[in-house]
Amino acid sequence: MFDERAYKLFEEITTHNKMSKFEVMRELNLSERQLQYDLDKVNDTLQMMDLPMIKINKDNFFIDPSLKKRIQIGLPLDFNTKQFVIAEDTRSLLIYLYTYIRTEPVSNYHYQLLLGVSKNTALTDVKKTKLNCEKWNISLVYSRKEGYYLTGSENDKWKFASYCIDYLLTQPLGKELINLILKAWRKENQLTHVQQLVEEALIRTNLKLVKSRKIEMLMHILFVKLRNKTDKLNYTEFEKQLLERQLLFKKGKQLADSLFNEKAINGSYFLTVQLLITQQEIEDKENPFLEELAEQIIEEFEKSTLLPLKNKPQLKNSLYNHLVPAFFRITFEIPLVNPMIKRIKTEYADLFGFVKRALEPLSALTGKTISETEISFFTLHFGGYLERNEEKEPEKINALVVCSNGVSTSIMLRSQLQDMFPSIRFSRVHAIEQIYHIPITEYDLIFSTVEVISIKPVYRVKPLLTDIEKNYLIQSVATQFPRLNLRNISIDQLMKIIHKYTEVKDEDKMLSELVNLIHSKEIEKGSYKPMLSELLTKDMIQFTNEEMDWKKAIAKAAQPLVESNKVQSGYVDAMIKNVEEIGTYIHIGKGIAIPHARPEAGVNSLGISFLRTTTPVLLLDKEEHKIDIFICLAAIDNQAHLKALAQITKLLSNDTTLNAIKESKTAEEIISIIKKGEDE
C-alpha cells in the first residue's frame, strides 16, 4: 500500500533510474531501512496491479523494460483508499474540498468513507479542518439537519478551496486525491467536460496557457462550477472596471456563458481572473501602468543591490509577463503555492531580501502585502538574470529546454543548466507543445521538466536542482556526450571511499562541496559570498576630522582598496565620474553613501572600505545630501557581494545600530558591531 513517502521514492527511482541507492537515500533523506520499507510498499502495489517489481542489483535500481513503458504512457492506477495511505495534513484539505462541493448533508461517516479512516480519526481530522478554516475567516459547522457545512463569505471559501487544490497538485498523487473527491460525489466525468469547453475556447481565441498552471485552472473552474454559487462571489466596482478593461474579459464572458448555468456576470469576472493569471505569453501591453511598474522594480533592484543589469529591455519584457499574473493574483488575493519556497529562501537568502525590497512599488500599487511565495518566484526571476562573469564560446551541441512552469522558474532552470554545461548552446525555454514543430536537426538533446517522447536523448529535470540531482544529470549527459569533456566522476563512489577511511562530520555540506569542486565550471570569482566581517577588516576602516569636498572624500574612502591592490586607481575616477554623470544616487539616506562602479572599471578582487567623517561632506555640493559615512564597494560580479551588502543594509536600517556606528571612534568598535549583527 502506497503512502506519500513511498510514492516519492517511486517517482525518484522511475524519473532518475540510473541514480544509485545511496544517492536516492540522500536525496529523500531516508535510512537504508526506510528505503527498503518504502520499496516493499511500492512493489506490493505494483504486484496488485500485475506489474513487475523494482529490484536492487549492486546498489542500483533495476526497472523492467515493460514497467518503463507503462510509466511513459502513465500508470493505470485505479486509485482508492485501499491502495494509498493519505497523510494527516492532506486529509484535512480533502475534507474541506469534499464539503465545498457537497450535494447533500455530510456526516462524519461520509468523511470516514472518503478517507478510509476510523470514526475517531475522522473526528480529529474535522477538528484540524475547523482550525484551518479559521485562518481563512470561514467556519466548518455542524447541525443535525444540514450536517457539516461552511459559513463565511463566498470569496473566502473560494480562496481556501483554491489553496487546497493548488497545494494538493504539488503533492504525490495529488490529482488522484482530488479525483477521489469527485468520484465520491459521482462528478468525475465533469472534469473532461470542463476541459473540452476550455480547450475549444483556447483554440478559438488562440490563447496559450502555462502548462503547469492549466490543470490548476481547470480544477478551479470545475470546483466553482460544481459548487454553483458564482453569483455569491463579490467584486468591488474598482475590480469590475479593472477586469472589464482587459482584452481577456470578452473571452472570459464567452467561456462563462458556456460553463455556468446561470448568466451571472460574476462568472465572467471569475473566469477573466483565471485566464489572466494563467496566460503564457502576454503580447498586448494593455496595462501600461504595469510596464511602468516593471521599470520601477528593476530600478529598485539595481539601487538596492548596486547591480547595473544587462539586457534591460529583455528583462523588462519577461518581468512584465510575470508581473501581469502576479498583479492580478495579489489584487484579488488569490493564494499561490510554491513547494520550492524553503529552498529558495535558504539558497538565495540575500537575493530574496533584495527582491522583497524591490517589490515595494508593487505592494504600494495593490495596497497589499506581497506574500513570501510571490517573492520567491520573483527571486527566481532575478536570480536567473544575474549576469555571468565570463561567457565561453559553446561547442556545436544544441539543447532544447522544455519547462511547463511559469516564466521565473523557466529562467532559473535555464540558468542552472548553463552553469552546469557551459559548452552546450541552450535554446530559449519552450512549452511542450512547441518542440514538436522544431526540426530535430536543430538540437542534439532535450532537458525537460515533463515527459517528452523524442528520438534524441531526453533528460528529466526539476526546476530547482539539488546537488545530488546535478551530479546525476552531469554523469548522465557525460556518458552520452563524451566530447563535452565533462568530469564523469561518481560522487557516490567518492563518498563511499571517504566513509571507508574517515569520519564525516557534515555529509550534506561535504557532498555539496564535492559536486561544486568536480562538476562546476572553473571556480568563478563570485562563487563564494563572504560575510561583511571578512571584507571590512581593520585596515579597510578609516576615520577623519579633515574637512574635504565630495571627490576627495570618495578618493579617501577608497584609499585602502587601492593600497591593497583590490582596485586600480582608475576605479576611483570611475566612481567619481558616475556621480558627476548620474547624480546623487549613491546617497542611500541617513547620511550614508555607497560609491561604486562596474567591475570592468578596475576591480581586481572583491573589497569594501569604510570612512566616517566628523564634518559632513556635501555630495555634489548639495546641502540636502550631507554624508558622514562613505562605504566604497568594489564588486567583481553580480553575486559575490550580495551577502555583505545584505548585512550592510540590515545594520544601517536599524537606527540604534547606525547611531552606534556613527559614534564609534575605532575600527575595533565598528568590527564588534558588525560581528554582533552577523550573530543575531
Order of alpha helices (4+ residues) and beta strands (2+ residues): beta-alpha-alpha-alpha-beta-beta-alpha-beta-alpha-alpha-alpha-beta-beta-alpha-alpha-alpha-alpha-alpha-alpha-alpha-alpha-alpha-alpha-alpha-alpha-alpha-beta-alpha-beta-alpha-beta-beta-alpha-alpha-alpha-alpha-beta-alpha-alpha-beta-beta-beta-beta-alpha-alpha-alpha
